[in-house]
């Protein structure tokens, strides 16, 4: 992955990691410099060339590229992007649920320029998250778009000055962590899975997860805290 290192910062750090509702993701390249900042530029093409063009298959047993793009997870993932997010780096961003980007960020899938395709989710996730014509232009030309354009198109949630992306992502995570942990988990599940379902199937899933939440202590705590005009005290417990 050309030195891409994935780290995380979690909001609500006083709580065990399993209680936290959201995770913020940052990446950096080994050759990252202040003049040319890089979030992640994907696979190492030099190493690939040294193997006679064989495609590097560096992935976890279940997570795909970077151990992330195919990972099954229950927590919201917020990408904090500083600099270029290209190829696999862009696909890491596309696998995230929300994006905070600095104004010097740019997003692109230049694989076709090297006789490759965005095989870590870029081909279809760009089509899901951007207007069809814009997504196809990015995929077929390989040219990136600046953070300002990504923000206008809705790919980026928050556009900030360089250096403020991680703190802003943590603020966004904190806005999530004040909510009931199990409700956040189930809402994310229905949102992610339901978007590709027919309405009847999506309603069935929504009703199923709402029924599950009704068996938890926090289901009672939310309305009770509202009635008593106090902040709720979430337990995150699965059963009453």
PEJOJO-V777435 format. One line per field, one symbol per residue. ss: DSSP state (h for helix, s for strand, l for the rest). phi: phi as a letter, one per 40 degrees, with the letter a starting at -180 (. if undefined). burial: 1 if it has 16 or more other ideal C-beta (glycine too) atoms within 10 Angstrom, else 0. A space follows every 10 residues. Layout:
ss=???
phi=???
burial=???
//
This chain:
ss=llllssssss llllllllll lsssssssll lllllllsss llllhhhhhh llllllllss lllsslllll lllllsssss sllssslhhh hhhhhllsss sslllssslh hhhhllllll lhhhhhhhhl lhhhhhhhhh hlllsshhhh hhlllllsss llllhhhhhh hhhhhhhlll hhhhhhhhhh hhhhllllhh hhhhhhhhhh hhhlllhhhh hhhhhhhlll llllllllll
phi=.fgcbcbabb cgcccddccc cabbbbbacc ccbdcbcbca bgcccccccc cggcccbcac cbcgdggbcb ccabbcbbcb bbgcbbfdcc cccccccabb bccccababc dccbfbbccb hcdcccccbb ddcccccccc cgccbcdccc cccgcbcbbb cdgbcccccc cccccccccc dccccccccc cccccbccdc cccccccccc cccccbdccc cdccccccfa ccbcbgccbc
burial=1101000011 1100000001 1111111110 0100001111 1111000100 0000000010 0001110110 0000111111 1111111111 1111111111 1101111111 1000010111 1110110011 0001100110 0101101001 1000111111 0001110111 0110011011 1111111101 0001000000 0100110010 0010011110 0100000000 0101010000
//
